[in-house]
Amino acid sequence: QCAALEEGTFEGESTMRTQPKLSDLHPWLRQRVTMLSESHRTANPGTALCLIWGLRSVEEQQKAHKAGRSKIDGKRKFSLHQYGLAADLWVYTEAQETTLYENRPPKTDGLDLQLLQKGSLKRWYIGLGHLAEAEGLEAGALWRTFRDGPHVQVPKEERIILLQDALNGRGFNVGDPDGVVGPKTRSGIRSAAKEANVDVGSNGRLMPVRPQLWHWLQGSDVA
């Protein structure tokens, strides 16, 4: 249902939403999404993946929540899409050369989109999820309580390592990145928030910092 709603609104919102771009994904995720598209083509000849959602603004996340496409409202709690740490990928068949599209492929390419409401979760997206796991990603298609077929994201431990790398890179010494939010990491977060003049509040289980501080650490102006 989540992905079906996404498909139903994607084309109509295309001029009002952040266009899907690989460059908006964190480099760690971007590399693995690219690798996933290649491994998926190898396992399923004639297929291509399409990035339909990458980075989301607060407003876009709130719209996704209101439409039932996400369980996260985007203002009190934050989606990993708001950090560039998650991507939604559609499966297309009848593909020729391209293995990964940014945004929807042109109709002239003659590809067939595999929609979830047509039974493609089991046929295509469960398999995509297993391939994503093999590339080191967490896959929404394999979640037990909320099956989000197209969704892949950076796993929790790796998210903390990336945060620790970013803090070290900005001069907030938190020691060797280990994927654990210990005293040094918490201290670094507080110091970074003070310098950036942003709220130090965390994002609960997803991230120990809010998107605004994350993007400041990345040197990005994304809200």
C-alpha positions in Angstrom: 0.0 0.0 0.0 2.8 2.4 0.9 4.5 2.0 -2.5 1.3 1.9 -4.4 0.4 5.3 -3.0 3.8 6.6 -3.9 3.3 5.5 -7.5 -0.1 7.1 -7.7 1.2 10.5 -6.7 4.7 10.5 -8.2 3.9 11.8 -11.7 1.4 14.5 -10.5 3.9 15.8 -7.9 6.9 15.8 -10.2 7.1 19.6 -10.5 6.5 20.2 -6.8 8.9 17.8 -5.2 12.6 17.3 -4.8 13.6 15.4 -8.0 15.3 12.1 -7.2 19.0 12.5 -7.6 21.8 10.0 -6.8 23.9 13.0 -5.8 21.5 13.8 -3.0 22.2 10.4 -1.3 25.1 10.1 1.1 28.1 8.7 -0.8 28.1 5.5 1.2 24.5 4.8 0.2 24.9 6.1 -3.4 27.7 3.6 -4.0 25.7 0.7 -2.7 22.5 1.6 -4.6 24.6 1.6 -7.8 26.1 -1.8 -6.8 22.6 -3.1 -6.0 21.4 -2.1 -9.5 24.2 -4.1 -11.0 23.7 -7.1 -8.9 20.0 -7.0 -9.5 20.5 -6.9 -13.3 22.9 -9.9 -12.9 20.4 -11.9 -10.9 17.4 -10.7 -13.1 18.5 -10.1 -16.7 16.4 -7.4 -18.4 15.7 -5.4 -15.2 16.6 -1.9 -14.1 16.1 0.0 -10.9 14.7 3.5 -10.7 15.4 6.0 -7.8 11.9 7.4 -7.1 12.7 8.9 -3.7 16.0 10.1 -2.3 16.2 13.2 -0.2 13.0 14.6 1.3 12.3 18.0 2.8 10.3 18.4 6.0 7.2 19.4 3.9 7.6 16.4 1.6 8.0 14.0 4.5 4.8 15.5 6.1 2.9 14.9 2.8 4.2 11.4 2.6 3.0 10.8 6.2 -0.4 12.3 5.6 -0.9 10.2 2.5 0.0 7.0 4.3 3.3 6.5 2.5 5.4 6.8 5.7 4.8 6.3 9.5 7.1 9.2 10.3 5.6 12.7 10.3 8.9 14.5 9.4 8.7 17.3 12.0 8.6 15.6 15.5 10.3 12.5 14.2 12.5 12.3 11.1 12.7 9.9 8.2 16.1 8.8 7.0 15.0 10.2 3.7 15.5 13.6 5.3 19.2 12.8 5.9 19.9 11.4 2.5 20.4 8.0 4.2 17.5 6.2 2.5 16.3 5.5 -1.0 13.2 4.1 -2.7 13.8 2.0 -5.7 11.2 0.7 -8.2 11.9 -2.4 -10.3 11.4 -2.1 -14.1 11.5 -5.0 -16.6 12.2 -5.0 -20.3 15.3 -2.9 -19.7 18.2 -2.9 -22.2 21.4 -1.1 -21.3 20.7 1.1 -18.3 20.6 -0.6 -14.9 19.8 2.5 -12.7 17.6 5.5 -13.5 17.3 8.8 -11.7 13.6 9.6 -11.8 11.2 7.7 -14.0 12.6 6.4 -17.3 11.2 7.8 -20.5 8.3 6.0 -22.0 10.3 5.6 -25.2 12.5 3.1 -23.4 9.6 0.7 -23.3 10.1 -0.5 -19.7 7.4 -2.1 -17.5 7.0 -0.9 -13.9 6.4 -3.7 -11.4 3.7 -2.3 -9.1 3.2 -3.8 -5.7 -0.6 -4.1 -6.0 -0.1 -6.5 -8.9 1.7 -9.0 -6.7 5.2 -7.8 -7.3 6.2 -7.7 -3.6 6.8 -11.4 -3.6 7.9 -11.6 -7.2 10.3 -8.7 -7.3 10.8 -6.7 -4.1 11.5 -9.5 -1.6 14.3 -10.6 -3.9 15.5 -7.0 -4.2 15.6 -6.9 -0.4 17.8 -9.9 -0.1 20.2 -8.5 -2.7 20.2 -5.2 -0.8 21.2 -7.0 2.4 24.0 -8.6 0.5 25.3 -5.2 -0.4 25.2 -4.1 3.3 21.8 -2.3 3.2 18.7 -2.6 5.3 15.7 -3.4 3.2 12.1 -2.4 3.9 10.8 -5.3 1.8 12.0 -7.6 4.6 10.5 -5.7 7.5 7.9 -7.8 9.3 5.5 -5.2 10.6 5.6 -2.7 7.7 6.5 -4.0 4.3 8.0 -1.1 2.4 9.0 -2.9 -0.8 11.1 -0.2 -2.6 12.8 1.1 0.5 16.5 0.6 1.3 18.5 2.5 4.0 21.9 2.7 5.7 21.9 0.2 8.7 22.0 1.7 12.2 25.6 0.9 13.1 26.9 2.3 9.8 24.8 5.5 10.3 26.6 6.1 13.6 30.0 5.4 12.0 29.1 8.0 9.3 28.1 10.5 12.0 31.3 9.9 13.9 33.3 10.3 10.7 31.5 13.6 10.1 32.1 14.9 13.6 35.8 14.0 13.3 36.0 15.7 10.0 34.6 18.9 11.4 37.1 18.9 14.2 35.0 17.4 17.0 37.2 14.6 18.1 35.1 11.6 19.0 37.8 8.9 18.6 37.8 6.0 16.2 34.4 5.5 14.6 32.9 2.4 16.2 29.2 2.7 15.6 28.4 3.2 19.3 27.0 6.4 20.7 29.3 6.8 23.8 30.3 9.7 25.9 32.8 11.1 23.3 30.2 11.0 20.6 27.6 12.7 22.7 30.0 15.4 23.7 30.9 15.9 20.1 27.3 16.2 19.1 26.7 18.8 21.8 29.7 20.8 20.7 28.7 20.6 17.1 25.1 21.7 17.8 26.4 24.7 19.8 28.7 25.8 17.0 26.0 25.3 14.4 23.5 27.0 16.6 20.9 24.3 16.1 18.9 22.1 18.4 20.9 19.2 19.9 17.7 17.0 20.1 18.0 13.5 18.8 15.9 11.5 16.4 15.4 8.6 18.8 16.3 5.2 17.5 17.1 6.3 13.9 19.8 9.0 14.5 21.2 10.7 17.6 21.1 14.1 15.7 18.4 15.9 13.8 18.6 16.4 10.1 19.6 20.1 10.4 22.7 19.2 12.4 23.5 16.3 10.1 23.4 18.4 7.0 25.5 21.1 8.7 28.1 18.4 9.5 28.0 17.3 5.8 28.5 20.9 4.7 25.0 21.0 3.1 22.4 23.7 3.2 19.5 21.3 3.1 16.8 22.2 5.6 
